[in-house]
Amino acid sequence: MTSNIAESLNATNLAARELLITTLMESLRALIQQWTYTNRKKAQKTTTFLTPTAEKKLVKNFVDSLTENVKPINESMFEVVELTTSWVINLKEKTCCCNRFQIDKLPCAHALAVIKEMNLNVYNYCSNYYMTRT
């Protein structure tokens, strides 16, 4: 084990060093791509913020939010419209007129539509009760 990338590449590409330079470079590119993918997958597994039940509910709400249109009212309030029904969401107070946001302490589908539209981190709007560290 070493932290020197050159030593790691040399150790894993003993056979590839005898190849043409273009083939060697392609081999090195593929190896680094594989390392990056593996490390990214490991990192994603360790950064689960919510319990599995809460994560499932959040995913279901996210799928439900995909058909909703967001209209801003002011900096923290938004109107979410789906066909003929509308809801008012206040992100600052973490409320929605459907009351799911307040009751569940997880963003409802309407709040998720706003969070997605504003490119905000959804985990900032989830209660600490659902966090794995809690």
C-alpha positions as MATLAB code, in Angstrom:
seq = 'MTSNIAESLNATNLAARELLITTLMESLRALIQQWTYTNRKKAQKTTTFLTPTAEKKLVKNFVDSLTENVKPINESMFEVVELTTSWVINLKEKTCCCNRFQIDKLPCAHALAVIKEMNLNVYNYCSNYYMTRT';
ca = [
       0.000    0.000    0.000;
       1.283    3.407   -0.951;
      -0.134    6.857   -1.465;
       2.124    7.463   -4.462;
      -0.031    7.147   -7.600;
       2.980    6.452   -9.830;
       3.995    3.425   -7.750;
       0.412    2.144   -7.778;
       0.163    2.492  -11.564;
       3.538    0.808  -12.111;
       2.582   -2.129   -9.904;
      -0.724   -2.751  -11.673;
       0.509   -2.256  -15.249;
       3.574   -4.490  -15.413;
       2.381   -6.229  -18.602;
       1.008   -3.052  -20.191;
       4.422   -1.345  -20.085;
       5.555   -3.518  -23.009;
       2.739   -2.277  -25.266;
       2.680    0.639  -27.719;
       2.366    4.058  -26.097;
      -1.237    4.590  -27.277;
      -2.304    1.196  -25.934;
      -0.447    1.858  -22.676;
      -2.188    5.204  -22.261;
      -5.584    3.619  -22.959;
      -4.832    0.947  -20.365;
      -3.911    3.606  -17.791;
      -7.042    5.623  -18.588;
      -9.238    2.539  -18.154;
      -7.552    1.683  -14.854;
      -8.036    5.178  -13.415;
     -11.639    5.179  -14.632;
     -12.228    1.880  -12.803;
     -10.620    3.213   -9.595;
     -12.718    6.371   -9.739;
     -15.937    4.413  -10.243;
     -15.130    2.038   -7.362;
     -14.232    4.869   -4.989;
     -17.357    6.830   -5.930;
     -19.562    3.803   -5.215;
     -17.887    3.306   -1.824;
     -18.388    6.971   -0.987;
     -22.068    6.875   -1.945;
     -22.679    3.899    0.325;
     -21.208    5.687    3.318;
     -23.065    8.965    2.781;
     -26.578    7.657    3.432;
     -28.148   10.382    5.502;
     -31.633    8.997    6.116;
     -32.982    5.746    7.465;
     -34.124    3.303    4.742;
     -37.814    3.911    5.517;
     -37.438    7.684    5.301;
     -35.361    7.384    2.113;
     -38.106    5.267    0.468;
     -40.730    7.832    1.411;
     -38.561   10.641    0.069;
     -38.053    8.801   -3.237;
     -41.818    8.193   -3.564;
     -42.478   11.893   -2.906;
     -39.814   12.836   -5.444;
     -41.461   10.691   -8.134;
     -44.809   12.304   -7.322;
     -43.237   15.772   -7.620;
     -42.082   15.312  -11.220;
     -45.401   16.464  -12.747;
     -45.767   19.624  -10.672;
     -45.076   23.207  -11.751;
     -43.436   25.667   -9.361;
     -44.302   29.368   -9.262;
     -42.408   31.659   -6.864;
     -44.363   33.952   -4.568;
     -41.372   35.457   -2.763;
     -37.925   34.256   -1.659;
     -39.210   31.557    0.692;
     -42.789   30.951   -0.481;
     -43.838   29.114   -3.618;
     -47.005   27.929   -5.286;
     -46.980   24.418   -6.711;
     -49.608   23.685   -9.357;
     -50.716   20.309  -10.659;
     -53.576   20.429  -13.160;
     -56.307   22.363  -11.298;
     -54.995   22.076   -7.729;
     -52.384   24.270   -6.082;
     -50.450   24.248   -2.815;
     -48.450   26.950   -1.044;
     -45.066   25.946    0.358;
     -42.967   27.984    2.771;
     -39.434   26.588    2.760;
     -38.242   28.886    5.530;
     -40.858   27.558    7.951;
     -40.923   24.068    6.383;
     -44.676   24.110    5.805;
     -47.070   23.112    3.051;
     -50.817   23.613    2.940;
     -51.253   19.822    2.449;
     -49.782   19.473    5.997;
     -47.640   16.433    5.068;
     -44.437   18.483    5.386;
     -45.332   19.490    8.955;
     -46.689   16.086   10.061;
     -44.008   13.820    8.579;
     -41.136   16.275    9.088;
     -40.007   15.170    5.605;
     -40.551   17.201    2.431;
     -43.830   16.303    0.756;
     -44.058   15.987   -3.026;
     -44.923   19.685   -3.333;
     -41.966   20.781   -1.232;
     -39.683   18.463   -3.192;
     -40.818   20.094   -6.440;
     -39.692   23.452   -5.013;
     -36.444   22.065   -3.577;
     -35.617   20.479   -6.927;
     -36.475   23.670   -8.822;
     -34.257   25.756   -6.524;
     -31.369   23.209   -6.620;
     -31.305   22.945   -2.821;
     -30.112   20.049   -0.676;
     -33.162   17.987    0.259;
     -31.518   16.662    3.438;
     -31.513   20.178    4.909;
     -35.318   19.980    4.983;
     -35.570   16.574    6.692;
     -35.980   16.233   10.440;
     -32.985   15.035   12.435;
     -35.179   12.187   13.705;
     -34.789   10.467   10.309;
     -31.008   10.871   10.113;
     -28.915    7.730   10.516;
     -26.521    9.495   12.888;
     -29.467   10.237   15.208;
];
